[in-house]
Structure formats: structure tokens, C-alpha cells
Amino acid sequence: MFSLPKKVTLIEVGPRDGLQNEKNQVETDIKIAFINKLKEAGITEMELTSFVSPKWVPQMSDAREIMNQADLTERSIVLAPNAKGVALAQEAGAKSIAVFVGVSNTFNQKNINRTTDESIEALTPVIFKLKEEGIFVRACISTAFYCPYEGKIDVEECIELCRKFVALGVDELSVADTIGMANPLESYELFIRLRQAFPTVLLTAHFHDTRKMALANIFASLQAGIDRFDTSAGGLGGCPFADGATGNVATEDVVNMLASLNITTGVDIKKLCEAIDVIAPHVSHPIETGMYQLYEKGRN
């Protein structure tokens, strides 16, 4: 009989990953209200924003204002794609910074105009400097399972990229099914291998729900011993480079599933749905996740 973790940490990515590609420009005060409500629900780790070019990601153009107004904690995570973004994040007071690289060369070239090796080379001095300054570094591994251009990714390629980040001293690996094509067997295989290879590094699984497989993949990852998951309230988000990638797995649905398995998260699902109430009127599509719909019906 397999064993499951007794407690799971959910890293809320809605304010950043969930909103970065949103068509409607969400006002800063709405984002702050959303963030505050998520904290009230019991979320302790969260991606707040990203310091990227407003030309390419206009939704994140208020990154500095978000940092100024949010009640920052040690695990208020800020995404920064390069040295310039990292410098801006630090100037704004970030204590936890996320960098990202895809396993797929083609994905990297189309996304950031660099190969995987070139990306690692550019990030090496950045990560060394961050660790010298005591900054928590989260490495986001994109296209860990499948790439929209190259198809299925070899497990060994993913592990090797993770190994390079671990050698640089990162604190966390967030390993992503970027286009939502992984199945539970693939999820179990990769994460059991990663746990064996990197027993002292925080391992986080990040699943998209393109084929409605995210909860099944999370269950498989739990069996592999993973106890950290990126989730997005209301299932906000998606991959701009993959047709049909319908968003991140919904925080409320994950909380519900874990509760049914007697796994604690510290997250109050009612307050979580109240946080979704804040953001729902301001996004370009209705929020139709299972637990949020039940919550809505219960109010009517």
C-alpha cells in the first residue's frame, strides 16, 4: 500500500502566472485585494508578480506597485527572467526570486531567444550572486514533460537540467507540465526520479489542466512523495505558446481533493472562493472550476 503525505503546501500562482496572459487589464488595487484575500484564506507562499518587459507582458507592468503595496513575506515570490529583472525585483524588496528555463531548446528559443544551455549560462552568475545575498531562489522548469514544438521530452533531459540548477545552489525546483499533456504514470516516474536524485531540494509540481488530468497527476505525484504543488485560484492562467492549454490546476479543487484524502493544507476553501470573488469580475472569461461553482450555487 502506498503512503501519502499528511500535509501539503500549495504555492498560489494566480496573481502572477494566472494573470500574466489575461486579456483584460486588471487594475493594481484589484490585484492587491486578490492577494490579501488569498492570504486570509491561509496561503503562505505565493507568486505575486514578475519583472518582465511591459512591452511583452503588459499585465505585469505594475510589478513595482504590487511590491510596494503587498504585505511581503519571505515566500512572496517574484519572477525575473534575466539579470535586469532580478535587479529590479531586488530593488523592490524581493526576498524570493524565481527564474525559468525550458527543457526544450525550441521552446526557449521561441520564448526568450536562447537555447537551454545559453539560458543556464546567462543565469549562472545571477543565481550565484542571489545565493551570496541570501535570496531564496526558485527555478521553474518549463516543458518538463511535453513541448508544443518538440513533443515528448526525455526524462533524462529534464533531470539533467534540474541537476544544473541544483549545482548552482537553487532552493526549489518547480517542475511544470507546461502544456498539460502529462499522464499520471509519467508524473509518477519523473517525480520519483527527481526525489531520488535531489533529496535535499524542495520539489514542487506544476500541472496545467488542458486535458482535465491535473488532479490525477497530482495524486500520482503524491504517491511519489511530492508535497508541494503550484496551483491557481479559479484555475486562472494558461500557456500562451500552446493552443488549448486551458489554465493551471484550480487551487480550490486541489484543496478539496486533498481534504478528502485527509491531507491538510491550512487553506480555508470558503475564504479561497471569496478571494476568487474579488478577481472573477475582472477577467475575460467565467470561472467554472468545480468547487467554485458549488460555492456559487450555495450562495444562490
Backbone hydrogen bonds, N-H to C=O, Kabsch-Sander energy under -0.5 kcal/mol:
donor,donor_aa,acceptor,acceptor_aa,energy
8,V,264,T,-2.7
9,T,227,D,-2.7
10,L,8,V,-0.5
11,I,9,T,-0.5
11,I,229,F,-2.8
12,E,10,L,-0.8
12,E,45,E,-2.2
13,V,231,T,-3.0
16,R,13,V,-0.7
16,R,47,E,-0.5
17,D,13,V,-0.7
18,G,13,V,-2.2
19,L,14,G,-0.7
20,Q,16,R,-2.1
22,E,19,L,-1.9
26,V,24,N,-0.7
30,I,27,E,-0.5
31,K,27,E,-1.9
32,I,28,T,-2.5
33,A,29,D,-2.0
34,F,30,I,-2.4
35,I,31,K,-2.7
36,N,32,I,-2.7
37,K,33,A,-2.1
38,L,34,F,-2.2
39,K,35,I,-2.0
40,E,36,N,-2.1
41,A,37,K,-1.5
42,G,39,K,-1.6
43,I,38,L,-1.9
45,E,10,L,-0.6
46,M,75,R,-2.0
47,E,12,E,-2.8
48,L,46,M,-0.7
48,L,77,I,-2.8
49,T,77,I,-0.8
51,F,79,L,-2.5
52,V,50,S,-1.2
56,W,53,S,-1.0
57,V,53,S,-2.6
60,M,57,V,-1.8
61,S,58,P,-1.8
63,A,60,M,-1.4
66,I,62,D,-2.5
67,M,63,A,-2.4
68,N,64,R,-2.3
69,Q,65,E,-2.0
70,A,66,I,-2.5
72,L,70,A,-1.3
76,S,73,T,-1.5
77,I,46,M,-3.0
77,I,75,R,-1.0
78,V,96,S,-1.9
79,L,49,T,-2.2
80,A,98,A,-2.9
86,V,82,N,-2.5
87,A,83,A,-2.4
88,L,84,K,-2.1
89,A,85,G,-2.4
90,Q,86,V,-2.5
91,E,87,A,-2.3
92,A,88,L,-1.5
93,G,90,Q,-1.7
94,A,89,A,-2.3
96,S,76,S,-0.7
97,I,136,F,-2.8
98,A,78,V,-3.0
99,V,138,R,-2.5
101,V,140,C,-2.2
103,V,142,S,-2.3
108,N,104,S,-2.0
109,Q,105,N,-2.6
110,K,106,T,-2.2
111,N,107,F,-1.8
112,I,108,N,-3.5
113,N,108,N,-0.8
113,N,109,Q,-0.8
114,R,108,N,-0.8
119,S,115,T,-2.2
120,I,116,T,-2.2
121,E,117,D,-2.4
122,A,118,E,-2.2
123,L,119,S,-1.9
124,T,120,I,-1.6
127,I,123,L,-2.9
128,F,124,T,-2.3
129,K,125,P,-2.1
130,L,126,V,-2.3
131,K,127,I,-2.6
132,E,128,F,-2.1
133,E,129,K,-1.4
134,G,131,K,-1.4
135,I,130,L,-2.6
136,F,95,K,-2.4
138,R,97,I,-2.4
138,R,136,F,-0.5
139,A,137,V,-0.5
139,A,172,E,-3.0
140,C,99,V,-3.4
140,C,138,R,-0.6
141,I,139,A,-0.6
141,I,174,S,-3.2
142,S,101,V,-1.8
142,S,140,C,-0.8
144,A,176,A,-2.3
145,F,176,A,-0.5
147,C,151,G,-2.3
151,G,147,C,-1.8
153,I,145,F,-3.1
157,E,154,D,-0.6
158,C,154,D,-1.6
159,I,155,V,-2.5
160,E,156,E,-2.3
161,L,157,E,-2.0
162,C,158,C,-2.3
163,R,159,I,-2.5
164,K,160,E,-1.8
165,F,161,L,-1.7
166,V,162,C,-2.7
167,A,163,R,-2.3
168,L,164,K,-1.0
168,L,165,F,-0.6
169,G,165,F,-0.6
169,G,166,V,-1.3
170,V,165,F,-1.6
171,D,137,V,-2.0
172,E,137,V,-1.6
173,L,202,L,-2.7
174,S,139,A,-2.9
174,S,172,E,-0.5
175,V,173,L,-0.7
175,V,204,T,-2.9
176,A,141,I,-2.7
176,A,174,S,-0.6
177,D,206,H,-3.0
178,T,176,A,-1.3
180,G,177,D,-1.6
187,S,183,N,-2.3
188,Y,184,P,-2.6
189,E,185,L,-2.5
190,L,186,E,-2.4
191,F,187,S,-2.3
192,I,188,Y,-2.4
193,R,189,E,-1.7
194,L,190,L,-2.4
195,R,191,F,-2.2
196,Q,192,I,-1.8
197,A,193,R,-2.2
198,F,194,L,-2.6
201,V,198,F,-1.2
202,L,171,D,-1.9
204,T,173,L,-2.9
204,T,202,L,-0.5
205,A,228,R,-2.3
206,H,175,V,-2.4
207,F,230,D,-0.6
208,H,177,D,-0.8
209,D,247,G,-2.9
211,R,180,G,-0.6
212,K,209,D,-1.5
217,N,213,M,-2.5
218,I,214,A,-2.4
219,F,215,L,-2.3
220,A,216,A,-2.1
221,S,217,N,-2.2
222,L,218,I,-2.5
223,Q,219,F,-1.7
224,A,220,A,-1.0
225,G,222,L,-1.6
226,I,221,S,-2.5
229,F,9,T,-2.1
230,D,205,A,-2.4
231,T,11,I,-2.2
232,S,249,V,-2.5
235,G,232,S,-2.7
236,L,233,A,-1.1
237,G,18,G,-0.5
242,A,239,C,-1.5
245,A,242,A,-1.8
246,T,244,G,-1.1
248,N,236,L,-0.8
249,V,207,F,-1.9
251,T,232,S,-1.0
254,V,250,A,-2.0
255,V,251,T,-2.8
256,N,252,E,-2.0
257,M,253,D,-2.2
258,L,254,V,-2.8
259,A,255,V,-2.4
260,S,256,N,-1.9
261,L,257,M,-0.8
261,L,258,L,-0.7
262,N,259,A,-1.8
263,I,258,L,-2.8
264,T,6,K,-2.3
264,T,262,N,-0.5
268,D,41,A,-3.1
269,I,267,V,-0.7
272,L,268,D,-2.1
273,C,269,I,-2.1
274,E,270,K,-1.7
275,A,271,K,-1.7
276,I,272,L,-1.8
277,D,273,C,-1.8
278,V,274,E,-1.0
278,V,275,A,-0.6
279,I,275,A,-1.2
280,A,276,I,-2.8
282,H,279,I,-2.0
283,V,280,A,-1.1
288,E,286,P,-0.7
293,Q,289,T,-2.3
294,L,290,G,-1.8
295,Y,291,M,-2.1
296,E,292,Y,-2.5
297,K,293,Q,-2.4
298,G,294,L,-2.0
299,R,295,Y,-0.9
299,R,296,E,-0.8
300,N,296,E,-0.9
300,N,297,K,-0.5
